Amino acid sequence: MLDLTKKPYYLKQEQIEYLKKKIQKMTVAEKIGQLFFVIGQDEATVDIAEFIHKYQPGGMMYRPDKAEKLKRELNIAQKASTIPLLMAANLESGGNGLVSEGTWLGTPLQMAATDDPASAYQLGNVAGSEAYQVGGNMSFAPIVDIDKNFRNPIMNTRTFGSDKNRVLKMSQAQIKGLEANHIIPVIKHFPGDGVDERDQHLLSSVNSLSTDEWLQSYGQIYHTLIEEGAPSVMIAHIMQPAWERKLEPGIADKDLRPASSSKLLIEGLLRNVLHFNGLTITDATPMLGYNTTMARKDLLPATINAGIDMILFNKNIDEDYHYIQQAIDNGILSMERVNEAVMRILGTKLAQGIMNVKEELTQTVPEDLNLKLAEHQQIAQQIAKKSVTLVKDRDQLLPLTPDKYHRIRLVVLGDSDDGGFKEGGHVTDLFKDKLTQAGFEVSLFNRQQLDFHEVFDEGVADLQDKFDLALYVANIETASNQTTTRLDWIHLMAADAPWFMKSIPTVFVSTANPYHLFDVPNMSTFINAYTGNEASIDAVIRKLMGQEAFQGINPVDPFCGDFQTKL
């Protein structure tokens, strides 16, 4: 039962009375608009003010764009909206989650590798500071998932690792950094990603833990953060069968639902068991994990009936609004439930300082942009220095010096923009240029133009005449809508694979995935950098050359439980 006097609202009676009167006055169309968290509109293709007047959404979520442009667009939207808007972004790895020239501080797993909550605080602080400069007020972060399955293709470096206690303390610190900049944190992805090896973007994935296992891991994290006043939770298209079966004994398998449409998991587990009183928002509803559950015309009303307050994104926006209106008209979706959702939405805006009872935007966006990029870049460098991790150096190949290994063959895997959630880090030129500047002679393996004579005819001695050491760099970033983040060698004879690693010194650096040893278990020297930003690459090279000690710890098991990888 919603209680606006309690956490996370703590509203005064006059504020509650205002909300009651406001909801009585609102039209059904206005209420439907508040239920939708739409994609941020681009001024180049849409009249933003006209869009806001027509659809009256409760919030907008923007993808990265130039700061000046974003500030203008968000300002136009706020001025056009009768009720101030929630303005969100995926502030998972820095301010670059909203501002394209913002700081890519590093992935959550990189913060975890420092084993210092101050790093996670800075993740929230830097991201929050830069987002607030352009009018952002909400972060779809922190990610409080646990990286339990190294095969999971979507979580990985987006998490704070596999230790629930470290995930919790890092999440708490990131929340403090966001809140210090007046950014509302949204913890995600309830009921918990990282167990399944599949991606909820492509199907309804499964958190297969027992109820006790869940309570002692994900449940402990959510319980603690809820007790500390987390204002909002993002609900994923992820199933938790054990809890649905506990809450409704005898439920048929065909009736199990992902959390985004499960009343058992929202009203039952999140609200009644964990006592969450705040705002619930779905993960993006264009995902297959959402849409393949039932027909969208039935699914959208079922989502609100399940206890969710806001629907993230739309397909055809007019059609989606119509589905909700139709469900209200035919009694499938009650006005009582709609009013409760709108009460939570407006209550959150009041409690979090987005608006006042006069319906004025109380968020004060600085007139002059000051992203503090130089200052934030220094923070990124400090974090990189503390996080880069030496997983193993079996044959003691390190340090690398131009005298010892003058000629380096550089082989870069990944480095692609394909897929969602990628930060845009391209590492090939950075590694090549920085190694050259350090005095090495670098030859780059060209995956696009194979030297067939080398690939098919040359042996160890032929390669030894060309290079003294092979440096493999994998920049295979976690991305949505892909089924794996494994190493994918050239399919023609695995032409780029290090078949010679027992004969020629070979070092492997991963800038985006800590688990690649699973595919190269015999590698002598393996380093995890977690993030492909320039600060991390600088730190890697310093450490490779023995100019700086490795300080990072393993926030996950990089050996993947495989005995070969430890040899």
Buried (B, 14 or more C-beta within 10 A) or exposed (E): EBEBEEBBBEBEEEBBEBBEEBBEEBEEEBBBBBBBBBBBBEBEEEEBBEBBEBBBBBBBBBBBBEBEBBBBBBBBBBEBBEBBBBBBBBBBBBBBBBBBBBBBBBBBBBBBBBBBBBBBBBBBBBBBBBBBBBBBBBBBBBBBBBBBBBBBBBBBBBBBBBBBEBBBBBBBBBBBBBBEBBBBBBBBBBBBBBBBBBBBBBBBBBBBBEBEBBBEBBBBBBBBBBEEBBBBBBBBBBBBBBBBBBBBEEBEEEEBBBBBBBBBBBBBBBBBBBEBBBBBBBBBBEBBBBBEBEEBBBBBBBBBBBBBBBBBBBEEBEEBBBBBBBBBEEEBBEEEBBBBBBBBBBBBBBBBEBBBBEBEBBBEBEEEEEBBBEEBBEBBBBBBBBBBBBBBBEEEBBBBBBEEBEBBBBBBBBBEEEBBBBBEBEBBEBBBEBBEEBEBEBBBBEBEEBEEEEBEEBEEEEBEEEBBBBBBBBBBBBBBBBEEBBBEBBEEEEBBBBBBBEEBBBBBBBBBBBBBBBBBBEBBBBBBBBBBBBBBBBBBBBBBBEEBEBBBBBBBBBBBEEEEBEE
